[in-house]
Amino acid sequence: MRFLQLAALAAMALASPAHAATTEIMWWHAMSGELGKQLEKLAADFNASQSDYRIVPTYKGNYTATVTAAIFAFRSRSQPAIVQVNEIATATMMAAKGAIYPVFELMRDQSEPFSPEAYLPAVTGYYSDVAGNMLSFPFNVSTPILYYNKDLFRAAGLDPEVAPKTWAEVGAAAKRLRAAGSPCGLTTSWPSWVHVENFSAFHNLALATRGNGFGGLDAELTFNNPDVVRHIAQLAEWQTTKVFDYSGRGELAEPRFQKGECAIFIGSSGTRADIKANSKFEVGYGMIPYRPDIAGAPQNSIIGGATLWVLRDRPHAEYTGVARFFAYLSKPEVQAAWHQNTGYLPITRAAFDLTRAQGFYDRNPGTAIGIEQMTLKPPTENSKGIRLGSFVLIRDAIEDELEQVFSGKRTVQAALDAAVERGNRLLRQFERANPDR
């Protein structure tokens, strides 16, 4: 009996330090569905690779809900170590200097290997300061691409192996599809991201002055120009016959494509996993369309998705684990698997090269389109990204006004003028609130 008691005590003594050494790290995120499953697998695989740290992912709703929850949690000192924030909130996060732990500092402080040169320039530039220091960790990087229903293309007499390349070709194909019985020719998700932000970048048009805000907080919006006006006017005209059919904000359009209701869909490259999982037809892929009469088009698209920000005032042990987790996420094999399983772009050159060497692009035609589109030409001041304060609210203003156009309540020029005016008021408020920047 005495022997059994000693054995039990010894077992407890051995087990206790190991249990105590496991540091839990909260990761708040905005991914649901198939993407949420892939995110949870990343965390589980990291947790299984070592025993010192355990990443605990928690879904907090969409991007806005997630960052809002993190802000409130920070005020009550219950914030997570890691929070996923969408790309257009970069300027807002940069302004929260006391709340964020810049990733380049974290990795340096924890002596973890971290070289910005290993990451794709189109990605690092978006999330770096003027000195080139990466402030957050790129995670789910996407860009809009064109998806189409090959079965409906065949039924309409269209070549299912050729994606429409220009907006004129998209319109012609959508009209054929409507005539063949499709309830909707074309729809898109994220209206501002696709039709204002990426339309501008892909045609080398300025969305705002000061290099789309990278040059300073005194930037002013300029997207109410004749080229964007003409593009939105074309969509509004198509709307009357369902050649184009507005489906709402965010990702509301995606289910309409998956169900076969709309034959052409422009949305995030990162929705490929959900589209593959939920569509019962053969899917085709293409680059976003362009207008060849605009000089310099096509240029390159800009990124969407989100990045991982580290928040201050967590225990030191958590930061050691966060740094190790980010080093794990940077591994070529981990990045390649994430890219291949989701449709998000690889954030490192090594992951892209590994994916190509594995023959993934050859076996899955169209899966390299996002990265090819992002690197079509070297980025210009108009196409390297957006660094504008309060852009989440500005995007809401843009989409408010686009909805006025698509419902026939306002002319395109009046709507875009109003969006610019509303957006510039938000920019000036942000500028006043951050005088030291």
C-alpha positions, 0 to 999 in steps of 0.5 A: 500500500505504501508503495502504491501511495509513493508511486501515485505521488511520483506520478503527480509530481511528474505530471504537474510541472508539464501541465503547469508549463503549458501556456494557453494563448487566446486567438480571436478570429473571424472565420467560420465554415470551411475556412474556420475548420482550416484555421482550427486545424492550423492551431491543432497542428501547432499544439500537437507539434510541441507541449509548451503552448496551446493556441486557443482559437475563438470565433468572434463573428465577422471582422468588425465584430472581432476587432470591436470585441478586442477593443472592449476586451483591452479596456477591461484587460481581458484581451487575447494575445492575438486578434485577426483584423481585416486589411482595411483596418491597418491604419486604425490599428497602427494608430493604437500604438499603446495597444499593439505589440509590433510583430517585428519587435516581438520576433526580435525580442523573442529571438525568433527568425523573421525576415521580411524579405521572405514574404511577398512584397505585395503583402509586406508593403501593406502591413509595414511602416515607412521604414519597412518594419512589419507591424502585423503578421500576414495571415489570410491574404486574398484578392478578388478573382472571377469564378464561373459555372462551366455547366451553365456556360456549356448550356449557353453555348459559351466556351467553358474553358475560356474565362471572360477577360474584359468587362465587355466580354463579361457583359456579353457572356452574362447576356447569353447566360440570361437568354439561356435561362440563368436567373442572374448573369453576374453577381459579386461580393464585397461591392466596394472592394471589387468595384471601387478599390480593386477596379481602381488598382487594376486600372492604375487609378488613384483611390485617394491622394498621397499614394492612397494614404501611404504618404500621410493622413492628409489624403483625400478620396478621388474615386469619383472620377469618370472611369469609376463613374462609367463602370458603376453606370454600366453595372446599374444598366445591367441591373435592370435586366439581371445581367448584373444582379446586386446581392448585398454586402460582404459575402452575401452573393456567394451562396447564389453562385454556389446554388447555380443561380448566378453563372458568374461571380467575382469574389475573394480567392479565399472563398475557393474552399467553400465554393468547392465544398458547396457547389455541385457543378464544375467551377472555372476561374479567371482574373478580374475583368478590365477595361482595355480603353483605360491606359495601363490596364490591367495593372495588378489587384490589391490584397484583402483578407486579414492579418494577425495583430499582437496585443500588449499587456499579456504575460511574457510567456504568452509572447514567447508562444506567439512568436513560436506560433508565427515562426510555425505559420511561416514554414513553407510546408504549413503555408503551402498547405494553408494556401492549397486548402483555402485559396488564400495566397501564399505569403512567402516565396518559399510556399509558392515555390513549394506549391508549384514544385508539388504540381498543385497548380498543374493539377488544379488549373486556375488556383495560381490566378490570385498570385498571378493577378497580384504580381501582374506588374510591379505595384504603383502608388495607385496599386500597392494598397490602401492606408486610410484611417477609418476605412471600415467606415468609409467602405460602409459609406461607399456601399451605402451610396452604391445601393442608392445607385442600384436601387435607382434612387440616385445617379452614379455621379451624385452617389460617388460624389456623396461617398467621397464627401462622407469619406473625406469627413471621416479622414479629417476626423481620423487626422485630428484624432492622431496629430502625432502621426 
